[in-house]
């Protein structure tokens, strides 16, 4: 049931109200954050600006929840009016509506089936587990639960094997081992890519002076004399004149062979 304000609630003199700048907090946007987290920020703003009067808290609350949420609140309270309710009751009604308390056993089940996803780093995986664990009620066993699921859900089986071999493994040590393995893997992949690039580049290079896999300006036959055309700067095997004449000679021979085959 809706909890109405006490009739004995005293009004505050406007001159005694603390100075609060306009837009001291943004309007609630459900797509950007959870209502409970926005509410934490609102109450932090109340503390910063010394807002203690219940009526003023209610007024700010009803204003900054925005039009859509205000309509929802009116529907939830109907036939009572939001302004007739206490601040605590208004908070509770919207918290129950937007952030209902999840079933602990269901959250626990989801947590223990969370595996590291493809492309997800070890740090990102642990952050996701921490977020899920917030609704599992682990209490003092939170760190142990995180360590266990982190170890069981890590995608790299070699890393998982190392974690299972560590005596008295801590969550911090498990994360360090996983991150270290990721760093080494990235470095190895980078070295492999660089090696392949160098090999591919060397194979695609052909020196026009000698036919070797290097740049022509680095060729040791820069001043060599071709034994065929007698020009300097290339060897016979790379001589363009020889290639051209050989090609022409082959063409003539092919033409003669073709003529011989004709009746």
Buried (B, 14 or more C-beta within 10 A) or exposed (E): EBBEBEEEEEEBEEEEEEEBEEEBBEEBEEEEBEBEEBBEEBBEBBEEBEBEBBBBBBBBBBEBBBEEBBEBBBEBBEEBEBEEBBBEBBBEBBBEBBEEEBEEEEBBEEBBEBEBEEEBEBEEBBEBBEEBBEBBEBEEEBEEBBBBBBBBBBBBEEBBEBBEEEEEBEBEEBBEBBBEBBEEEEEEEEEEEEEEEEEEEEEEEEBEBBEBEBEBEEBEBEEBBBEBBEEEBBBBEBBEBBEEEEEEEEEEEEEEEEEEEEE
